[in-house]
Amino acid sequence: MTASVPGQTPSPEPASPAKKADSGSGRGALLVAAGILASRLMGLVRERVFAHYLGNAEAAAVFKAALRIPNFLQNLFGEGVLSGSFIPVYAQLLGQKNQEEADRLAGAIFGLMTLATSVLVAAGMLATPLFVDAIAPGFEGESRALAIQLVRIVFPGTGLLVLSAWCLGILNSHRRFLLSYLAPVVWNLVLIATLVVAGGRVGEARLVELLAYAVVAGGLLQFAVQVPAVLRLLGKFRPSLSLASESVRRVLKSFVPVVFGRGVVQISAYVDTAVASLLSERALSSLFYAQTLYLIPVSLFGMAVSAAELPEMARATGGAAEEVHAKLRERIEAGARRVAFFVVPSAVAFLLIGDVVAATLLQTGRFTSADSRYVWYLLMGSAVGLVSSTVGRLYSSAFYALKDPSTPLRFAIVRVALGAVMAWGLGLYLPERLGLPRYLGAAFITAASGLVAWVEASLLRRSLGQRIGGHVGPPPGLLPKLWGAAVVAGAVALGVKVALTSTLGPMAGVAEEWGGSLLAPPQLHPVVTCLAVILPYGLVYFALTAALGLPQALAVFRRVRKLVRR
């Protein structure tokens, strides 16, 4: 979660080095964002269909917890780990035109990952009861039995997603960004089809069991759709378990600290899950819904920019130290500027109109207005660390490009240790001390994660500045402009919502839930409310940032003018 944000207002002169880095990586980031947008939109459709058939029911909480438990495999050996170990070495070999060694490295990493994943899948299936008791201690009786059954079904599917991440590493290193981030669309389609076909026709327990099998089928298809493109890029692909190559040993040397880093981050997610399960099943399922929404800007802007920048930064690490450091500063500045411009208004939207966002994307069937409001509380907490978490990814990518995964590991340990203590203390005990309902502890869980994300990002930024010299991050004055524009736009959007509720009255059946407040949703379909509220928000934000001369806003208006003229 984020740090001091980036974004520098470039000077009007076209020769700025930051502009060159910006335009050089912009296309890659755009392709990544396009793929992520498609997969996230399909993910939202999946969540909406899931909410329609299961809402916040007990089976919904069990399935989401069961899905998270084997996900440690994907998090330990997936994109994040490959970004810190495999991609920097592989991309550097490609930059040196050493195709033969690059192919040898790709084959060895595939073989080693397949072996390690197979062993861990088998061990995970055997140890499933222990995982369920540790990660979801609130589950008992039938809930616990169902969770154990689902986890054992899902484990092999997660292993397939690890191999899919290997494909992503190959494709990204060759600057083929779109396919690897579009592939999850297939996974989502399989789950959506299962929900549509079986939802309402079978019981909740049977439905989530079928969904677990769909996870495995979707993982296989997500891997399969990438394989042909990957094989075309690899000259001679021979899977092996050989450690003889120096490149393989370099990857494995980085692999260990990155795995540990991802492991401690995963512990943080499990602590959040455990605390939420102790609050209530509704708190647990709502936490997962909120995280789905929170990950949209993180993925579209943080992941997209970081994923596109990592291979470029890795290629830039060859040469004199001064030249390398200058190139890295340019790329970090350009990437951070793009991230901040879009993530700051996302955070303000979560804070001020998060109920509109949640209702638009999730409110249907068994997911009610009260559920949307509850998810809003969690989004308020998430907004605290949205900027820091996205920019922090960019800083970590710079360390990975420098073949230094140990520094992000150290700071991840600090973040996780501090975050676990805060989530436990704030989530379980602070609401009672403040005289608030216990269920609001879930909002303090997300807020705790946001606060420690600022700590981690600040440590990363300071250490990176010491490593490459000069200024790292946003120039003075940029963030206040972005926050100011976003807050004004948010006030306008909130005013529109209040005016609609005042004029049309609150939505039927929800006035009491909202205590008669004008903040209750108006008597409109959630999608109509969203259009009436979000459109003014976006227009005001872009107008204000354009008036302030920020290049990202001016670029958007230039594109709009071109479209209008056509």
C-alpha positions as CSV (number, residue, x, y, z in Angstrom):
1,M,0.0,0.0,0.0
2,T,1.3,3.3,-0.8
3,A,3.9,5.6,0.0
4,S,4.7,9.1,-0.7
5,V,3.2,9.4,-4.1
6,P,4.8,10.1,-7.3
7,G,3.8,12.2,-10.0
8,Q,5.8,15.1,-11.3
9,T,4.4,17.8,-13.4
10,P,6.7,17.8,-16.4
11,S,7.8,21.1,-17.9
12,P,6.2,22.2,-21.2
13,E,9.5,21.5,-23.0
14,P,9.2,18.2,-24.9
15,A,12.8,17.2,-24.3
16,S,12.3,16.2,-20.6
17,P,13.9,12.8,-19.8
18,A,11.0,11.9,-17.6
19,K,8.7,12.5,-20.6
20,K,10.8,10.1,-22.7
21,A,10.6,7.4,-20.0
22,D,6.9,8.1,-19.6
23,S,6.2,7.7,-23.3
24,G,8.5,4.7,-23.6
25,S,6.7,2.7,-20.9
26,G,3.3,4.2,-21.4
27,R,2.3,1.8,-24.2
28,G,3.3,-1.3,-22.1
29,A,1.4,0.1,-19.1
30,L,-1.6,0.8,-21.3
31,L,-1.6,-2.8,-22.6
32,V,-1.3,-4.2,-19.1
33,A,-4.1,-1.9,-17.9
34,A,-6.3,-3.0,-20.8
35,G,-5.8,-6.6,-19.9
36,I,-6.3,-6.0,-16.2
37,L,-9.4,-3.9,-16.9
38,A,-11.0,-6.7,-18.9
39,S,-10.2,-9.3,-16.3
40,R,-11.3,-7.1,-13.4
41,L,-14.5,-6.2,-15.1
42,M,-15.2,-9.9,-15.7
43,G,-14.2,-10.4,-12.1
44,L,-16.8,-7.8,-11.0
45,V,-19.4,-9.6,-13.1
46,R,-18.4,-12.8,-11.3
47,E,-18.7,-11.1,-7.9
48,R,-22.1,-9.6,-8.9
49,V,-23.4,-13.0,-10.0
50,F,-21.9,-14.6,-6.9
51,A,-23.6,-12.0,-4.7
52,H,-26.9,-12.5,-6.5
53,Y,-27.0,-16.3,-5.7
54,L,-25.1,-16.4,-2.3
55,G,-25.0,-12.8,-0.9
56,N,-23.4,-12.8,2.6
57,A,-24.7,-16.3,3.3
58,E,-22.6,-18.8,5.4
59,A,-21.7,-20.8,2.2
60,A,-20.4,-17.5,0.6
61,A,-18.0,-16.9,3.5
62,V,-16.8,-20.5,3.5
63,F,-16.1,-20.5,-0.2
64,K,-14.2,-17.2,-0.1
65,A,-12.1,-18.3,2.8
66,A,-11.5,-21.7,1.2
67,L,-10.4,-20.0,-2.0
68,R,-7.9,-17.9,0.0
69,I,-6.2,-20.7,1.8
70,P,-4.6,-22.5,-1.1
71,N,-3.9,-19.1,-2.7
72,F,-0.7,-19.0,-0.7
73,L,0.7,-21.1,-3.5
74,Q,-0.1,-18.5,-6.1
75,N,1.1,-15.7,-3.9
76,L,4.4,-17.5,-3.0
77,F,5.2,-18.7,-6.5
78,G,3.1,-16.5,-8.8
79,E,3.6,-13.2,-10.5
80,G,5.0,-11.3,-7.5
81,V,7.8,-13.8,-6.9
82,L,8.7,-14.1,-10.6
83,S,8.7,-10.3,-10.8
84,G,11.4,-10.2,-8.1
85,S,13.5,-13.1,-9.3
86,F,12.9,-14.5,-12.8
87,I,11.8,-11.5,-14.9
88,P,14.9,-9.2,-14.1
89,V,17.4,-11.9,-15.0
90,Y,15.4,-13.2,-18.0
91,A,14.7,-9.7,-19.4
92,Q,18.4,-8.8,-19.0
93,L,19.4,-11.9,-21.0
94,L,17.0,-10.8,-23.7
95,G,18.4,-7.3,-23.7
96,Q,21.9,-8.8,-24.2
97,K,20.5,-10.9,-27.1
98,N,21.5,-14.1,-25.4
99,Q,18.5,-16.2,-26.5
100,E,20.0,-19.6,-25.9
101,E,20.7,-18.9,-22.2
102,A,17.3,-17.2,-21.9
103,D,15.6,-20.4,-23.2
104,R,17.7,-22.6,-20.9
105,L,16.7,-20.4,-17.9
106,A,13.0,-20.5,-18.9
107,G,13.0,-24.3,-19.1
108,A,14.8,-24.8,-15.8
109,I,12.5,-22.4,-13.9
110,F,9.4,-24.2,-15.4
111,G,10.7,-27.6,-14.3
112,L,11.6,-26.4,-10.8
113,M,8.3,-24.6,-10.3
114,T,6.3,-27.6,-11.5
115,L,8.1,-29.9,-9.1
116,A,7.8,-27.5,-6.1
117,T,4.2,-26.7,-6.8
118,S,3.3,-30.4,-7.1
119,V,4.8,-31.2,-3.8
120,L,3.2,-28.3,-2.1
121,V,-0.2,-29.1,-3.5
122,A,0.0,-32.7,-2.2
123,A,1.2,-31.5,1.2
124,G,-1.5,-28.8,1.3
125,M,-4.3,-31.3,0.6
126,L,-3.1,-33.5,3.4
127,A,-2.8,-30.6,5.9
128,T,-6.0,-28.9,4.9
129,P,-7.8,-29.3,8.4
130,L,-4.8,-27.5,10.0
131,F,-5.0,-24.7,7.5
132,V,-8.7,-24.2,8.1
133,D,-8.4,-24.1,11.8
134,A,-5.5,-21.7,11.7
135,I,-6.8,-19.3,9.1
136,A,-10.6,-19.4,9.7
137,P,-10.8,-20.2,13.5
138,G,-14.4,-19.0,13.5
139,F,-15.6,-21.9,11.4
140,E,-17.1,-24.8,13.3
141,G,-19.2,-27.9,12.6
142,E,-20.7,-27.9,9.1
143,S,-18.9,-24.7,8.1
144,R,-15.5,-26.2,9.0
145,A,-16.3,-29.5,7.2
146,L,-17.4,-27.7,4.0
147,A,-14.3,-25.5,4.1
148,I,-12.0,-28.5,4.3
149,Q,-13.8,-30.2,1.4
150,L,-13.6,-27.0,-0.8
151,V,-9.9,-26.4,0.0
152,R,-9.0,-29.9,-1.1
153,I,-10.8,-29.5,-4.4
154,V,-9.3,-26.0,-5.1
155,F,-5.6,-26.8,-4.3
156,P,-4.7,-28.3,-7.7
157,G,-6.4,-25.4,-9.5
158,T,-4.1,-23.0,-7.6
159,G,-1.1,-25.0,-8.7
160,L,-2.2,-24.5,-12.3
161,L,-2.4,-20.7,-11.7
162,V,1.3,-20.8,-10.6
163,L,2.2,-22.2,-14.0
164,S,0.1,-19.5,-15.6
165,A,2.3,-17.0,-13.8
166,W,5.3,-18.5,-15.4
167,C,3.7,-17.8,-18.8
168,L,3.1,-14.2,-17.7
169,G,6.8,-13.8,-16.8
170,I,7.9,-15.0,-20.3
171,L,5.3,-12.8,-22.1
172,N,6.0,-9.7,-20.1
173,S,9.8,-10.0,-20.6
174,H,9.1,-10.1,-24.4
175,R,6.8,-7.0,-24.0
176,R,3.8,-9.1,-24.9
177,F,1.7,-7.7,-22.1
178,L,-1.9,-8.0,-23.2
179,L,-2.5,-11.8,-23.4
180,S,-1.1,-12.6,-19.9
181,Y,-3.4,-10.1,-18.2
182,L,-6.4,-11.1,-20.4
183,A,-6.0,-14.8,-19.6
184,P,-7.9,-14.6,-16.2
185,V,-11.0,-13.6,-18.2
186,V,-11.3,-17.3,-19.1
187,W,-11.1,-18.3,-15.4
188,N,-13.8,-15.8,-14.5
189,L,-16.0,-17.0,-17.4
190,V,-15.9,-20.6,-16.1
191,L,-17.0,-19.5,-12.6
192,I,-19.8,-17.3,-14.0
193,A,-21.1,-20.1,-16.2
194,T,-21.2,-22.4,-13.3
195,L,-23.1,-19.9,-11.2
196,V,-25.6,-19.2,-13.9
197,V,-26.2,-22.8,-14.8
198,A,-26.4,-24.2,-11.2
199,G,-27.4,-21.1,-9.2
200,G,-31.0,-21.4,-7.8
201,R,-31.2,-25.1,-8.9
202,V,-29.0,-26.6,-6.2
203,G,-28.5,-25.9,-2.5
204,E,-25.8,-23.4,-1.4
205,A,-23.4,-26.1,-0.2
206,R,-23.6,-28.0,-3.5
207,L,-23.3,-24.7,-5.4
208,V,-20.0,-23.8,-3.8
209,E,-18.7,-27.3,-4.3
210,L,-19.4,-27.0,-8.0
211,L,-17.7,-23.6,-7.9
212,A,-14.6,-25.2,-6.4
213,Y,-14.4,-27.7,-9.3
214,A,-14.9,-24.7,-11.7
215,V,-11.8,-23.0,-10.1
216,V,-9.7,-26.0,-11.2
217,A,-11.2,-26.1,-14.7
218,G,-10.7,-22.3,-15.0
219,G,-7.0,-22.6,-13.9
220,L,-6.3,-25.2,-16.5
221,L,-7.9,-23.1,-19.3
222,Q,-6.1,-19.9,-18.1
223,F,-2.7,-21.7,-18.4
224,A,-3.6,-23.4,-21.7
225,V,-4.6,-20.2,-23.6
226,Q,-1.1,-18.7,-23.0
227,V,1.0,-21.8,-23.9
228,P,0.9,-21.4,-27.7
229,A,2.2,-17.8,-27.6
230,V,4.8,-18.7,-25.0
231,L,6.1,-21.6,-27.1
232,R,6.4,-19.3,-30.2
233,L,8.6,-16.9,-28.2
234,L,10.9,-19.6,-26.8
235,G,13.4,-20.9,-29.4
236,K,14.2,-24.2,-27.7
237,F,12.1,-25.0,-24.8
238,R,13.3,-28.0,-22.7
239,P,11.9,-28.3,-19.2
240,S,14.6,-29.4,-16.8
241,L,15.6,-29.4,-13.2
242,S,19.2,-28.4,-13.8
243,L,21.0,-25.9,-11.6
244,A,24.1,-25.8,-13.7
245,S,23.4,-22.5,-15.4
246,E,24.7,-19.3,-13.7
247,S,21.4,-17.6,-14.7
248,V,19.3,-20.2,-12.9
249,R,21.4,-19.8,-9.7
250,R,21.0,-16.1,-9.9
251,V,17.2,-16.5,-10.1
252,L,17.2,-18.9,-7.2
253,K,19.4,-16.6,-5.1
254,S,16.8,-13.9,-5.5
255,F,13.9,-16.4,-5.3
256,V,14.4,-17.3,-1.6
257,P,14.2,-13.7,-0.2
258,V,11.3,-12.9,-2.5
259,V,9.4,-16.0,-1.5
260,F,9.9,-15.1,2.2
261,G,8.7,-11.6,1.4
262,R,5.6,-12.9,-0.3
263,G,5.2,-15.3,2.6
264,V,5.1,-12.7,5.3
265,V,2.7,-10.6,3.2
266,Q,0.5,-13.7,2.9
267,I,0.6,-14.0,6.7
268,S,-0.8,-10.5,6.9
269,A,-3.8,-11.5,4.6
270,Y,-4.4,-14.6,6.8
271,V,-4.4,-12.5,10.0
272,D,-7.0,-10.2,8.4
273,T,-9.1,-13.3,7.5
274,A,-8.7,-14.8,10.9
275,V,-9.7,-11.6,12.7
276,A,-12.7,-11.1,10.4
277,S,-13.9,-14.7,10.9
278,L,-13.9,-14.0,14.7
279,L,-16.1,-10.9,14.2
280,S,-18.8,-12.7,12.0
281,E,-19.3,-14.6,8.8
282,R,-20.8,-11.4,7.3
283,A,-17.7,-9.4,8.2
284,L,-15.5,-12.1,6.5
285,S,-17.5,-12.2,3.3
286,S,-17.7,-8.4,3.2
287,L,-14.0,-8.1,3.7
288,F,-13.5,-10.2,0.5
289,Y,-16.0,-8.1,-1.4
290,A,-14.3,-4.9,-0.3
291,Q,-10.9,-6.3,-1.3
292,T,-12.2,-7.1,-4.7
293,L,-13.2,-3.5,-5.2
294,Y,-10.0,-2.2,-3.6
295,L,-7.9,-4.2,-6.0
296,I,-9.4,-2.6,-9.1
297,P,-7.3,0.7,-8.8
298,V,-4.4,-1.3,-7.4
299,S,-4.4,-3.6,-10.4
300,L,-5.3,-1.0,-13.1
301,F,-2.7,1.6,-12.0
302,G,-0.2,0.1,-9.5
303,M,0.2,-3.3,-11.1
304,A,-0.1,-2.1,-14.6
305,V,2.6,0.5,-14.3
306,S,4.9,-1.7,-12.2
307,A,4.6,-4.7,-14.5
308,A,5.4,-2.6,-17.6
309,E,8.3,-0.8,-15.9
310,L,10.0,-3.9,-14.4
311,P,11.4,-5.3,-17.7
312,E,12.5,-1.9,-18.8
313,M,14.2,-1.1,-15.5
314,A,15.9,-4.5,-15.7
315,R,17.2,-3.8,-19.2
316,A,18.5,-0.4,-18.0
317,T,20.7,-2.0,-15.3
318,G,23.5,-2.7,-17.7
319,G,26.1,0.1,-17.8
320,A,27.8,2.6,-15.5
321,A,26.3,3.1,-12.1
322,E,25.6,6.8,-12.6
323,E,23.8,6.2,-15.9
324,V,21.8,3.3,-14.4
325,H,20.7,5.3,-11.5
326,A,19.6,8.2,-13.7
327,K,17.6,6.0,-15.9
328,L,15.9,4.4,-12.8
329,R,15.0,7.8,-11.4
330,E,13.4,8.8,-14.7
331,R,11.4,5.6,-14.9
332,I,10.3,5.8,-11.3
333,E,9.2,9.4,-11.7
334,A,7.3,8.8,-14.9
335,G,5.6,5.7,-13.4
336,A,4.8,7.3,-10.1
337,R,3.3,10.3,-11.8
338,R,0.8,8.1,-13.7
339,V,0.0,6.0,-10.7
340,A,-0.8,9.0,-8.4
341,F,-3.0,10.8,-10.9
342,F,-5.5,7.9,-11.0
343,V,-5.1,6.4,-7.6
344,V,-5.7,9.6,-5.5
345,P,-9.3,10.1,-7.0
346,S,-9.9,6.4,-6.5
347,A,-9.1,6.7,-2.8
348,V,-11.4,9.8,-2.4
349,A,-14.2,7.9,-4.2
350,F,-13.9,5.0,-1.8
351,L,-14.0,7.4,1.1
352,L,-16.9,9.7,0.1
353,I,-19.1,7.7,-2.3
354,G,-18.0,4.1,-1.6
355,D,-21.6,3.0,-1.1
356,V,-22.5,4.1,-4.6
357,V,-19.5,2.1,-5.9
358,A,-20.4,-1.0,-3.9
359,A,-24.1,-0.9,-4.8
360,T,-23.4,-0.4,-8.5
361,L,-21.1,-3.4,-8.7
362,L,-22.5,-5.8,-6.1
363,Q,-26.1,-4.9,-5.1
364,T,-28.4,-7.6,-6.5
365,G,-30.4,-10.5,-5.3
366,R,-29.3,-11.4,-1.8
367,F,-26.8,-8.5,-1.6
368,T,-28.9,-5.6,-0.2
369,S,-28.4,-1.9,0.4
370,A,-27.4,-2.7,3.9
371,D,-24.6,-4.9,2.6
372,S,-23.5,-2.1,0.2
373,R,-23.3,0.3,3.2
374,Y,-21.3,-2.2,5.2
375,V,-18.8,-2.7,2.4
376,W,-18.5,1.1,2.2
377,Y,-17.2,1.2,5.7
378,L,-14.5,-1.3,4.8
379,L,-13.7,0.8,1.7
380,M,-13.2,3.8,3.9
381,G,-10.5,1.9,5.7
382,S,-9.0,0.7,2.5
383,A,-8.8,4.3,1.2
384,V,-6.2,5.1,3.9
385,G,-3.5,3.1,2.2
386,L,-4.5,3.0,-1.5
387,V,-1.9,5.5,-2.7
388,S,0.9,4.0,-0.6
389,S,0.2,0.4,-1.7
390,T,0.3,1.3,-5.4
391,V,3.4,3.4,-5.4
392,G,5.1,1.0,-3.0
393,R,4.8,-1.7,-5.8
394,L,6.8,0.6,-8.1
395,Y,9.5,1.1,-5.5
396,S,9.8,-2.6,-5.0
397,S,10.1,-3.2,-8.7
398,A,13.1,-0.9,-8.8
399,F,14.8,-3.0,-6.1
400,Y,14.0,-6.1,-8.1
401,A,15.5,-4.6,-11.2
402,L,18.6,-3.9,-9.2
403,K,18.7,-7.6,-8.2
404,D,18.1,-6.7,-4.6
405,P,15.0,-8.5,-3.3
406,S,16.3,-8.5,0.3
407,T,15.5,-4.8,1.0
408,P,11.8,-5.2,0.1
409,L,11.7,-8.3,2.3
410,R,13.0,-6.5,5.3
411,F,10.4,-3.8,5.0
412,A,7.7,-6.3,4.3
413,I,8.5,-8.0,7.6
414,V,8.1,-4.7,9.4
415,R,4.8,-4.0,7.7
416,V,3.4,-7.5,8.4
417,A,4.5,-7.6,12.0
418,L,3.1,-4.1,12.7
419,G,-0.1,-4.8,10.6
420,A,-0.9,-8.1,12.4
421,V,-0.7,-6.4,15.8
422,M,-2.8,-3.5,14.6
423,A,-5.4,-5.6,12.8
424,W,-5.9,-7.8,15.9
425,G,-6.0,-4.9,18.4
426,L,-8.0,-2.5,16.3
427,G,-10.3,-5.0,14.7
428,L,-11.3,-6.9,17.8
429,Y,-11.1,-4.4,20.6
430,L,-11.2,-0.8,19.4
431,P,-14.9,-0.8,18.4
432,E,-16.0,-1.7,21.9
433,R,-13.7,1.0,23.4
434,L,-15.3,3.6,21.2
435,G,-18.8,2.4,21.9
436,L,-19.3,1.2,18.3
437,P,-20.9,-2.0,17.1
438,R,-18.5,-5.0,17.0
439,Y,-19.1,-5.6,13.3
440,L,-17.4,-2.3,12.5
441,G,-14.1,-4.0,13.5
442,A,-13.8,-5.1,9.9
443,A,-13.4,-1.4,8.9
444,F,-10.5,-1.1,11.3
445,I,-8.9,-4.1,9.8
446,T,-8.7,-2.4,6.4
447,A,-7.6,0.8,8.0
448,A,-4.8,-0.9,9.8
449,S,-3.5,-2.4,6.6
450,G,-3.6,1.1,5.0
451,L,-1.6,2.7,7.8
452,V,1.2,0.1,7.7
453,A,1.3,0.4,3.9
454,W,2.4,4.0,4.4
455,V,5.1,2.9,6.7
456,E,6.4,0.3,4.2
457,A,6.3,2.6,1.3
458,S,8.1,5.4,3.2
459,L,10.9,3.0,4.1
460,L,11.2,1.8,0.5
461,R,11.3,5.3,-0.8
462,R,14.0,6.4,1.6
463,S,16.2,3.4,1.1
464,L,15.8,3.7,-2.7
465,G,16.8,7.3,-2.6
466,Q,19.9,6.4,-0.7
467,R,20.7,3.6,-3.2
468,I,20.3,5.5,-6.5
469,G,20.7,9.1,-5.2
470,G,18.7,12.1,-6.1
471,H,15.0,12.6,-5.5
472,V,12.7,9.5,-5.6
473,G,9.0,10.0,-5.7
474,P,6.7,12.9,-6.3
475,P,8.0,16.5,-6.4
476,P,6.7,18.9,-3.8
477,G,3.3,20.3,-4.7
478,L,2.0,17.6,-6.9
479,L,0.1,15.6,-4.2
480,P,-1.7,18.6,-2.7
481,K,-3.0,19.5,-6.1
482,L,-4.3,16.0,-6.7
483,W,-5.8,15.6,-3.3
484,G,-7.4,19.0,-3.5
485,A,-8.9,18.4,-6.9
486,A,-10.2,15.0,-5.8
487,V,-11.8,16.3,-2.6
488,V,-13.6,19.1,-4.4
489,A,-14.8,16.6,-7.0
490,G,-15.9,14.2,-4.2
491,A,-17.8,17.0,-2.4
492,V,-19.7,17.7,-5.7
493,A,-20.5,14.0,-6.1
494,L,-21.7,13.7,-2.5
495,G,-23.8,16.8,-3.0
496,V,-25.4,15.3,-6.1
497,K,-26.3,12.1,-4.1
498,V,-27.7,14.0,-1.2
499,A,-29.8,16.2,-3.6
500,L,-31.2,13.1,-5.3
501,T,-32.2,11.6,-2.0
502,S,-33.7,14.8,-0.8
503,T,-35.7,15.2,-4.0
504,L,-36.7,11.6,-4.6
505,G,-36.7,10.3,-1.1
506,P,-34.5,7.3,0.1
507,M,-34.8,3.9,-1.6
508,A,-37.8,2.0,-0.3
509,G,-37.0,-0.1,2.8
510,V,-33.6,1.4,3.6
511,A,-34.4,4.7,5.3
512,E,-34.4,3.0,8.8
513,E,-31.2,1.2,8.0
514,W,-29.5,4.6,7.4
515,G,-31.1,6.3,10.4
516,G,-33.1,8.6,8.2
517,S,-29.9,10.2,6.9
518,L,-29.8,12.0,3.5
519,L,-26.7,9.8,2.9
520,A,-29.2,7.0,2.2
521,P,-29.4,5.9,-1.5
522,P,-32.1,7.6,-3.5
523,Q,-35.1,5.9,-5.1
524,L,-33.1,5.0,-8.2
525,H,-31.5,1.9,-9.6
526,P,-27.9,1.7,-8.3
527,V,-26.5,1.9,-11.8
528,V,-28.5,5.1,-12.5
529,T,-27.4,6.6,-9.2
530,C,-23.8,5.7,-10.1
531,L,-24.0,7.5,-13.5
532,A,-25.6,10.6,-11.8
533,V,-22.9,10.7,-9.1
534,I,-19.7,9.3,-10.7
535,L,-19.9,11.3,-14.0
536,P,-19.8,14.7,-12.2
537,Y,-17.1,13.4,-10.0
538,G,-14.9,12.5,-12.9
539,L,-15.6,15.6,-14.9
540,V,-14.8,17.9,-12.1
541,Y,-11.6,16.1,-11.2
542,F,-10.3,16.2,-14.8
543,A,-11.4,19.8,-15.3
544,L,-9.6,20.9,-12.1
545,T,-6.4,19.0,-12.8
546,A,-6.4,20.3,-16.4
547,A,-6.8,23.8,-15.1
548,L,-3.8,23.2,-12.8
549,G,-1.8,22.2,-15.9
550,L,-1.3,18.5,-15.0
551,P,-0.1,16.6,-18.1
552,Q,-2.2,13.5,-17.6
553,A,-5.5,15.5,-17.6
554,L,-4.4,17.6,-20.6
555,A,-3.6,14.4,-22.5
556,V,-7.1,13.1,-21.7
557,F,-8.7,16.3,-23.0
558,R,-6.6,16.1,-26.2
559,R,-7.8,12.6,-26.9
560,V,-11.4,13.6,-26.3
561,R,-11.1,16.6,-28.7
562,K,-9.6,14.2,-31.4
563,L,-12.6,11.8,-30.9
564,V,-15.1,14.7,-31.1
565,R,-13.5,16.0,-34.3
566,R,-13.8,12.6,-35.9
